Amino acid sequence: MLVLPNELIGEIVAHAKEETPDEVCGWLAGKGNRAVRAYRVANAAEDPTRNFTMQPEEQLATMRKIREAGLDLTATYHSHPCTPAEPSTRDLALAAYPGSFHVIVSLAGGKSEVRCHRITGAGCRPAALLVERS
């Protein structure tokens, strides 16, 4: 189960809305299964309206920031502006960091939905998402 403060959910949904129709991406960092901070990473995909690829140099710089803050990578997040909050075939094929959660923000149908998944070499399964109210 991934634990996210309500404010963090709001932050990643706002990020998705700001850049729609492009997909956004980033990392959530914290300790154990609890994320406490979101880090945006630029989408360097050739067609950002259909997929995401984290910008490599920014990825390295962000990982350094996470370590310097004394945090661990907890989850990868990205958005699906027009499709459900389920991993696409491409998401499954390119998923990195199998020990982390994968959070998808869907904006399909004009409303936001956030879902969490575990993607490993053995496949994909839904993961529970506990939203902490402030």
Long-range contacts (C-beta under 8 A, 24 or more apart in sequence): 1-33, 1-127, 1-128, 1-129, 1-130, 2-33, 2-34, 2-35, 2-74, 2-75, 2-101, 2-103, 2-116, 2-127, 2-128, 2-129, 2-130, 3-33, 3-34, 3-35, 3-130, 3-132, 4-28, 4-34, 4-35, 4-103, 4-129, 4-130, 4-131, 4-132, 5-35, 5-36, 5-131, 5-132, 5-134, 6-131, 6-132, 6-133, 6-134, 7-134, 8-35, 8-36, 8-37, 8-38, 9-114, 9-131, 11-38, 12-38, 12-77, 12-103, 12-105, 12-114, 13-105, 13-112, 13-114, 15-40, 15-79, 15-105, 16-79, 16-81, 16-105, 16-107, 16-112, 17-107, 17-112, 19-43, 19-79, 20-79, 20-81, 20-107, 21-49, 21-81, 21-82, 22-48, 22-49, 22-81, 23-48, 23-49, 23-50, 23-51, 23-52, 23-78, 23-79, 23-80, 23-81, 24-52, 24-78, 24-79, 24-105, 25-52, 25-54, 25-76, 25-77, 25-78, 25-79, 26-62, 26-76, 26-77, 26-78, 27-62, 27-63, 27-66, 27-73, 27-74, 27-75, 27-76, 27-77, 28-73, 28-74, 28-75, 28-76, 28-77, 28-101, 28-103, 29-66, 29-69, 29-71, 29-72, 29-73, 29-74, 30-71, 30-72, 30-74, 31-71, 31-72, 31-74, 32-72, 32-74, 33-74, 33-101, 34-74, 35-74, 35-75, 36-71, 37-69, 37-71, 38-77, 39-65, 39-66, 49-81, 51-88, 51-90, 52-78, 52-79, 53-94, 73-97, 73-100, 74-100, 74-101, 75-100, 75-101, 75-102, 75-103, 75-116, 76-100, 76-101, 76-102, 76-103, 77-102, 77-103, 77-104, 77-105, 78-103, 78-104, 78-105, 79-104, 79-105, 79-106, 79-107, 80-104, 80-105, 80-106, 80-107, 80-108, 81-107, 81-108, 82-107, 82-108, 83-108, 84-108, 84-113, 85-113, 85-114, 85-115, 86-115, 86-117, 87-117, 87-119, 87-124, 91-119, 92-119, 92-123, 92-124, 95-119, 101-127, 103-129
